[in-house]
C-alpha cells in the first residue's frame, strides 16, 4: 500500500479538493482512507440511554485514488514508487526521488 496511517495527503477530487490532512485509518480491502477533519458530514443522532442526541459531524472515507501523498521533502503532492535498498523495500517520491520514511 502506497499510503499509510499518519501520512499527510492532499485531496484531489470532491468538496474538499486541494486541502491537506493526516490519514487516520486505511482500509486495504475497500481501498478507502479516512482523513482527519476532511470529508465531514452531519449526522442526526437520537438520544439513547446516557448519550446525548443532536447533530454530530462524522468523517466519511475517501477512495484511495482520490488522494495523493504529500512528499515531506519537496512539500508537493506526488506519486509514490518503491525501491529496494538492501533487504528493505522503501517508498520513494517520484518528483524529488527522495525516500519517504
C-alpha atoms as a printed R data frame, in Angstrom:
    type eleno elety resid chain resno       x      y      z
1   ATOM     1    CA   UNK     A     1   0.000  0.000  0.000
2   ATOM     2    CA   UNK     A     2   1.428  3.356 -1.039
3   ATOM     3    CA   UNK     A     3  -0.451  5.412  1.578
4   ATOM     4    CA   UNK     A     4  -0.170  4.567  5.264
5   ATOM     5    CA   UNK     A     5  -1.557  5.802  8.567
6   ATOM     6    CA   UNK     A     6  -0.171  9.198  9.746
7   ATOM     7    CA   UNK     A     7   0.857 10.233  6.206
8   ATOM     8    CA   UNK     A     8  -0.037 13.735  5.008
9   ATOM     9    CA   UNK     A     9  -2.215 13.612  1.900
10  ATOM    10    CA   UNK     A    10  -3.894 16.107 -0.415
11  ATOM    11    CA   UNK     A    11  -7.460 15.584 -1.653
12  ATOM    12    CA   UNK     A    12  -7.642 15.530 -5.459
13  ATOM    13    CA   UNK     A    13 -11.426 15.313 -6.025
14  ATOM    14    CA   UNK     A    14 -14.623 16.214 -4.194
15  ATOM    15    CA   UNK     A    15 -15.835 19.027 -1.997
16  ATOM    16    CA   UNK     A    16 -12.517 19.277 -0.085
17  ATOM    17    CA   UNK     A    17 -10.343 19.368 -3.215
18  ATOM    18    CA   UNK     A    18  -6.891 20.908 -2.616
19  ATOM    19    CA   UNK     A    19  -6.939 20.547  1.175
20  ATOM    20    CA   UNK     A    20  -4.279 18.664  3.130
21  ATOM    21    CA   UNK     A    21  -4.814 16.375  6.093
22  ATOM    22    CA   UNK     A    22  -3.412 13.485  8.106
23  ATOM    23    CA   UNK     A    23  -4.556  9.917  7.398
24  ATOM    24    CA   UNK     A    24  -6.350  8.432 10.400
25  ATOM    25    CA   UNK     A    25  -7.178  4.991  9.020
26  ATOM    26    CA   UNK     A    26  -6.601  2.927  5.859
27  ATOM    27    CA   UNK     A    27  -8.787  0.059  4.662
28  ATOM    28    CA   UNK     A    28  -6.812 -2.034  2.183
29  ATOM    29    CA   UNK     A    29  -9.700 -4.354  1.285
30  ATOM    30    CA   UNK     A    30 -12.049 -1.495  0.369
31  ATOM    31    CA   UNK     A    31  -9.290  0.877 -0.912
32  ATOM    32    CA   UNK     A    32 -10.553  3.651  1.397
33  ATOM    33    CA   UNK     A    33  -8.810  6.222  3.593
34  ATOM    34    CA   UNK     A    34 -10.130  8.408  6.401
35  ATOM    35    CA   UNK     A    35  -8.539 11.868  6.557
36  ATOM    36    CA   UNK     A    36  -8.598 13.933  9.754
37  ATOM    37    CA   UNK     A    37 -11.062 16.842  9.587
38  ATOM    38    CA   UNK     A    38 -11.906 16.375  5.895
39  ATOM    39    CA   UNK     A    39 -14.893 14.878  4.059
40  ATOM    40    CA   UNK     A    40 -17.092 15.686  7.093
41  ATOM    41    CA   UNK     A    41 -20.848 15.126  7.033
42  ATOM    42    CA   UNK     A    42 -23.625 15.926  9.502
43  ATOM    43    CA   UNK     A    43 -25.459 13.067 11.190
44  ATOM    44    CA   UNK     A    44 -28.660 13.356 13.225
45  ATOM    45    CA   UNK     A    45 -28.467 11.114 16.301
46  ATOM    46    CA   UNK     A    46 -31.273 10.124 18.647
47  ATOM    47    CA   UNK     A    47 -30.809 10.134 22.402
48  ATOM    48    CA   UNK     A    48 -30.098  6.577 23.550
49  ATOM    49    CA   UNK     A    49 -29.611  5.958 27.268
50  ATOM    50    CA   UNK     A    50 -26.978  8.324 28.644
51  ATOM    51    CA   UNK     A    51 -25.711  9.594 25.263
52  ATOM    52    CA   UNK     A    52 -26.941 12.980 24.086
53  ATOM    53    CA   UNK     A    53 -28.914 13.390 20.895
54  ATOM    54    CA   UNK     A    54 -28.362 16.067 18.285
55  ATOM    55    CA   UNK     A    55 -26.402 16.775 15.152
56  ATOM    56    CA   UNK     A    56 -22.834 15.484 15.075
57  ATOM    57    CA   UNK     A    57 -20.117 15.691 12.429
58  ATOM    58    CA   UNK     A    58 -18.630 12.419 11.185
59  ATOM    59    CA   UNK     A    59 -15.746 11.780  8.812
60  ATOM    60    CA   UNK     A    60 -16.570  9.622  5.785
61  ATOM    61    CA   UNK     A    61 -13.993  7.563  3.876
62  ATOM    62    CA   UNK     A    62 -12.457  8.622  0.569
63  ATOM    63    CA   UNK     A    63 -11.342  6.349 -2.225
64  ATOM    64    CA   UNK     A    64  -7.577  5.962 -2.124
65  ATOM    65    CA   UNK     A    65  -7.331  7.035 -5.769
66  ATOM    66    CA   UNK     A    66  -8.741 10.465 -4.834
67  ATOM    67    CA   UNK     A    67  -5.825 11.370 -2.537
68  ATOM    68    CA   UNK     A    68  -2.136 11.991 -3.234
69  ATOM    69    CA   UNK     A    69   0.705 11.659 -0.757
70  ATOM    70    CA   UNK     A    70   2.426 14.952  0.089
71  ATOM    71    CA   UNK     A    71   6.193 14.410 -0.006
72  ATOM    72    CA   UNK     A    72   7.844 15.519  3.271
73  ATOM    73    CA   UNK     A    73  10.924 16.757  1.363
74  ATOM    74    CA   UNK     A    74   9.511 18.758 -1.575
75  ATOM    75    CA   UNK     A    75   6.108 19.540  0.099
76  ATOM    76    CA   UNK     A    76   4.202 18.742 -3.123
77  ATOM    77    CA   UNK     A    77   1.636 16.038 -3.865
78  ATOM    78    CA   UNK     A    78   3.484 13.282 -5.697
79  ATOM    79    CA   UNK     A    79   3.109  9.753 -6.930
80  ATOM    80    CA   UNK     A    80   4.838  7.071 -4.902
81  ATOM    81    CA   UNK     A    81   7.201  4.389 -6.156
82  ATOM    82    CA   UNK     A    82   9.115  1.632 -4.437
83  ATOM    83    CA   UNK     A    83  12.840  0.975 -4.319
84  ATOM    84    CA   UNK     A    84  14.731 -1.906 -2.746
85  ATOM    85    CA   UNK     A    85  17.700 -0.843 -0.613
86  ATOM    86    CA   UNK     A    86  19.474 -3.959  0.602
87  ATOM    87    CA   UNK     A    87  16.776 -6.076  2.259
88  ATOM    88    CA   UNK     A    88  14.344 -3.191  2.813
89  ATOM    89    CA   UNK     A    89  11.623 -2.006  0.414
90  ATOM    90    CA   UNK     A    90  11.322  1.807  0.685
91  ATOM    91    CA   UNK     A    91   8.688  4.234 -0.625
92  ATOM    92    CA   UNK     A    92  10.142  6.893 -2.938
93  ATOM    93    CA   UNK     A    93   8.766 10.240 -4.149
94  ATOM    94    CA   UNK     A    94   8.588 10.255 -7.968
95  ATOM    95    CA   UNK     A    95   9.235 14.041 -8.150
96  ATOM    96    CA   UNK     A    96  12.305 14.510 -5.984
97  ATOM    97    CA   UNK     A    97  13.493 10.848 -5.847
98  ATOM    98    CA   UNK     A    98  13.863 11.024 -2.035
99  ATOM    99    CA   UNK     A    99  12.951  8.143  0.298
100 ATOM   100    CA   UNK     A   100   9.766  8.608  2.356
101 ATOM   101    CA   UNK     A   101  10.401  7.476  5.960
